[in-house]
Amino acid sequence: MNTVLLMMGGTGTRMGADRPKQYLEINGKPVFYYIVRRYAQVDEVSTICIVSHGDWIDYVKEAVADIDPGTKKILVTQGGDNRSQSVRNGLKAIRPISEDSDVI
């Protein structure tokens, strides 16, 4: 199994926008939507785990709700206080459906 761990826990303060860059919209959809949609089309990917800043969890779930994942799983989990904790949270989220031989 191949899993995409999409790290989106940052706040985007360097960008200077009113929201983190991954949530900026293009044609009415946030940037990350296009990334998730494309990974959902890749046969070799079986799971997509989005690690989001806690303030944006509901927004992320709503944004990806209309993506047809086919046989894939799309999970959304909350990031941590730093990147290492966010990666750890993502790995914890996929652990119940993963095996030691999986590629992340």
N, C-alpha and C positions, 0 to 999 in steps of 0.2 A: 504494500500500500504506500502511496506517495501522498504526503500531506503538505499543503501550503500553509505556512504560519505567517499571516499578514499582520505586521506590527503597526498599529495605528494609535498608540497611546500618547503620542506627543501633543503638546499644546500649540505648537506653531508660532511661538512668540517672535522668532526672528523674521518671520514673513511679514508681520505688521498688519495682517488682515484681521477682520472681526471674528475669524474662526480659524482653526488649524487648516493647513493647506489640503489635507486629504478630504476635508469636508466641503471645500469650495465646489460650487456647482458649474457644470458645463452642460448646456442644453437641458437644464432642469434636473440633472442627476449629479450626485457628488463624484469627485474624481475616483474614489475607491470603488464605486459601483462598476465602472468599466473594467477595472482590474479583476474584480471578483467574477464578473460575467465572463471575461475571457478565460480565466482559469477553470471556470465551470465547463468550458468547451474542450478542455484538454483531456484526452482519453486517459493519460497516465496519472492524472490527479484523481484521488478518491475522496479526499476531505479538504475543505478549506476552513481554517480556523482564523477568525478575525479577532485580534486582541485590540480592544478599543479603550480609550479613556472613559472612565466611569460616567462622566457627564453626557457622553454621546451614545451610550449603549442602545437606548430605545430608538434613536435616530438611525443607527446602523442597522438594527433589526428590521426596521420599517423600510429602509432603502433597499435591502437585499431581498425582501419578501417576494418581489415579482421576478426574481431570477429563477429560471428553471434549472435546478442542479442536476436533473436526470437522476442517475443512481448515486450521485455524490452527496455528502453531508456538508452543510454549511453551518458552522458553529460560531457563536459570538460570545466572547468572554471579556471580562474586565481586566485591564492592565494593572500594573503595580505603581509604586512610587518612583521607580526608575526602570530603565530598559531591561536589566537583568531580572527584576521581579516580574516584569511583563512577559518576558520569554518563559519564565517559570510558570506563570499562570496559564499561558497558552499550552505548554506541555502537559500541565495537570488536566486541562480541559479535554485534550485528545487522548489521554492515557487510557480511559475505559474502552476506547474503540481501537487502540493501537496494539501492535506487537513489537517486540524488540528488533525485528528485522526491517521495520518500516523506515522509509526515508522521509525526512522532514526538511 
